[in-house]
Amino acid sequence: MITGIGIGAESSSLTTISNCTIYEQGGWAIASHWHVAVINCTIANNNYHEGSLRFTSRALLLNSIIFSNRIETIYADTSNFAGEFSAADLYISHCDIEGGALSVEVVGESSLNWLPGNIEDDPLFIQGPDHPYYLNETSPCIDEGTALFEWFDEMILDLDEDEYVGAAPDMGAVEYDPSYAPDPDDPAVVSFFQIRSVYPNPFNATTSVILNISQPEQVNIRMVDILGRTVIDNPCNHLFRPGAHRILLDADHLPSGNYFIEAFTSSGWHDFQRVTLLK
């Protein structure tokens, strides 16, 4: 777990960064000027205004989650670095990347190798014992990693079955543990209700509202226009348990424009986010 500073990699041999949770950085989460492999890392909620990751040489992202950062852009770029390499060749496999391949900016002679197993779905984080980037039981990242990976004739990853839970390793730094359930009385667990994200935004027709819920609640979701008129009313007539939950909204019948998504709970919590519908 890393907070407050990111990771810089400068070495004459391959550097491996594995099983790290990097969050709340004010600079690059990872900036590497040499060959680097980032394996089973979670990189989320970082605040650097230029992007999340920068590689100026050969790099591998494997079994990792890069999501909910202020700027999601991942750079493969040697243009502003007088290093050993004329190109940064980036390989990505079995990762959850917000924005998918479009979030990677390749400059000059650098290249992106978008390998099998990648997704771009909200990982559905929940609060864990020490940070809020554990996986919800419905996370699309569970069992979606790989146990074996060879890169340039080197076995980068070779896990035995007892080194992960389930049919395959999970994406991210923390394996989903089905025995772990957040205790709403534990002060480390999220103690508030919020709309954590709306993704995608802007969106065309449908979008997912991700809620953080701290106690058993009934929730009502609605969308209003800029005049405050309700255009979608979506009461959820069941009790949500504590954790992260995804609710799909279908706005296909509405015209393009700016709207607000509002969420209300049975205990009086309220939150909202502005969204843009583009058709």
Buried (B, 14 or more C-beta within 10 A) or exposed (E): EBEEEBBEBEEEEBBBBBBBBBBEBEEBBBBBBBBBBBBBBBBBBBBBEEBBBBBBBBBBBBBBBBBBBBEBBBBBBBEEBEEEBEBBBBBBBBBBBBBBEEBBBBBEEBEBEBBEBBBBBBBBBBBBEEBBBBBBBEBBBBBBBBBEBEBEEEEBBEBEEEEBBBEBBBBBBBBBEEEBEBEBEEEEBBBEBBBBBBBBBEBEEEBBBBBBBBBEBBBBBBBBBEEEEEBBEBEBEEEBEBBBBBBEBEBEEBEEEEBBBBBBBEEEBEBBBEBBBEE
